[in-house]
Amino acid sequence: MLQILLRSMRKYPWLRMLILALICSSVGSGLTFIMVFGELARLAAAPSSFALAFMLSTSPGFLGSIAGKYLLKRIEAKYCFIIAECLGALGLMIPWYGLAHDSVAILQLAGIASSLAAGITIPAINHFTKHKLDPADIGTGAVIDTLVFACQVLFGIGIGVFLYGVIHSHTYLLVNLVSYIIAVLFILVLPKLSGKHHQQVYAQDLPDRLSSEQRASLYVLPALSTCGAPAMSLLPTLVHSHHDQQETMLFLLFSRSLGQLLGPFLVKEERYKHQSSRFIIACLAAFISCYLLVPLTPFLFVSVLLVFSAHLFSNIVYSLGWYSLLTNFDKHQVAAASASSYRRQIVIGAVMSILAGLLADRLGSPAALVICSIFGLFLSSLLILYVRKRV
């Protein structure tokens, strides 16, 4: 998949502009992400606070995807990108207020605006790339998010980890604001989808009847969320080392993000074209197994390696899910399909995160992880086998 991505970036100037725009805003978001979780650790927030912060950094994307689908039926995808970036920039007022008042409650809300923006952006990316990419290059659309995440990891989360405590937390927010402004400038030079021939470029609703392949592709990402949300929301509370708590948490978040970056590039293109239920379930099981071992080791290095390995597997499934959506729906339906799948993913992730947080406060994070992860793996396996059995 890496070769397809590099080939497409050389071939399409607009793709380079789009990726640069997404990279700019994601780098700033990565810095804010580290700042928020670092401040929650400094304020000694409860495990449920981390789970709630994680949920609130993703669940508003449900409303964002509805808004994105609505906008794409009426305006160009280019303008949807601009609206999303402006919304993210305005939302920086929430973490700024939380910092000013050392408020755990407000800091938990810090990811709401960026989540809304992501909900608008995701269907817009799929809609835009499906229209502009040649069929032979469509795999690029499945890994754009991964490439953007790479820069969020290396320049956002990565640099944020090493600079946390060195520079003032408000500086993170200022850099994030500048990144949104630069992103808008890149988006302004993107071409419109409507050209000389005035072809139909607006999104359409999903048809009343879906094929078996289309129905199956809608459930890959929700299945991943069923397994992944409990572990990801509890991650900052799973490791008990002799190192500084904030430093430990930030390195775990960095290793998680690095695994998410590399996972999709380890899979050959043939695996994307011929997806196997067994392979997807095996990746989910490997993800859960790695996380279940994290609380059992006293060594931070081993914990970091386990988290990294877990997210190699999780993002293999993630990229398979997006590829399936892009290839099984036409260019007018892909925005609605991705928004629909994303909403399912958000709802399931929110429910599982809340459940994990509540159990963690009562039973401890390791016990909550075991209960929620095994239950999630069981449900997701049943879901995948059921929908793909009908293909």
C-alpha positions, 0 to 999 in steps of 0.5 A: 500500500505504501507504493500505491500511496507514493505513486498517487502523491506523485501523480496528483498535485491536489492530493499533495495539497489535501494531505498537507492541509490534513497534516497541519491540523492533525499535528496541532491536534496531536499537541493538544491531545498530549497537553490535555491528557498530561494535564489530567494526569497532573490533576490526578484525575480518576480512571473514569475521567480518562475514559470520559475524555477519550469518549468525548474526543470521539463521540461528537463525531457522530453529530459531525458525520451527520452534518458532513453528510448533510453539507456534502449533499449541498456544497462542495467537499472543499468547503466542508474541509474549510468548515471543519478546520474553522470549527476545530480552531474555535473549539480551542477555547474549551481547553484554554478555559480548562487550563486557566481554571485547572478544571478536570471537567472542562479538560474532559470536554477539550476534544469535542470540537476536533471530534465534530470536525473529524466527523465532517472531514471523514466523509468529505475525504472519502467523497473527494478522493473517490471522485478524483482518484482513478480506480487503480489508485483507490487504495490511496484513499484507505491510507490517507488517514494513516499518513496524516496520522503519521505526522500527528504521531511524529510531529504532534504527539511525538514532539508533544511528549518530549516537550511536555513540562518544558514549554507552557501548556498554552503554547500547545494551543497557540501552535494548534491554532496556527496549524488550523490557519495554515490548513485552511490556506492549503485547502483554498487551493484545492480544485472543485469537483465540479468542472466544465461538464457540470457533472453531479458532484454532491453526495447522495443517500444510501440506497434502500437495498444494499448488497451483501458486500456493502452491508458487510463493509459497513460493520468492519469499523464498528467491530474494531471499536467494540474491541478497541475502545475499552483498551484505548480509553483505559490505557493511561491507567493500565501501567504502574511503573516507578517512572513519573506518571505523566512521562509513563502515560505520554510514552504509552500514548506515543507507542500507541500512535506509532503502532497505528501508523505502521500497521496498514503498511505491513499488509500487502495489496492483495490482502485488501482486495481479498479480505478474510473474516478469519484474518480480521478476527485474528488481528482483533484477538492479537490486539486484545492479547497484547493489551491483556498482558500490559498490566501484568508486566512491571517493565515500562519498556515491555508495556510500550512494546505491547501497546505498539504491537497491539495497535499494529494489528488494530490499524490493519483492521482499520485500513481494511475497513476503509478500503472496503467502504471505498471499493464497495460504494460508488462515488456518490454513495461513499460519503453516506456509507463512511458517515454511516459506518463512522456513526456506528463506530462512535456509538459503540465506542462511547458505550464501551468506553463508559462501561470500561470507565465505570468498571475501572472505578469499581474493580480496577482498570486491569479487571475492567479491561479483561471483562470489556475486552473479552466481551468486545472480542466475542461480540465483534467476532459474531458480528463479522462472521454474521455479516460476512457469512451472507456475502 
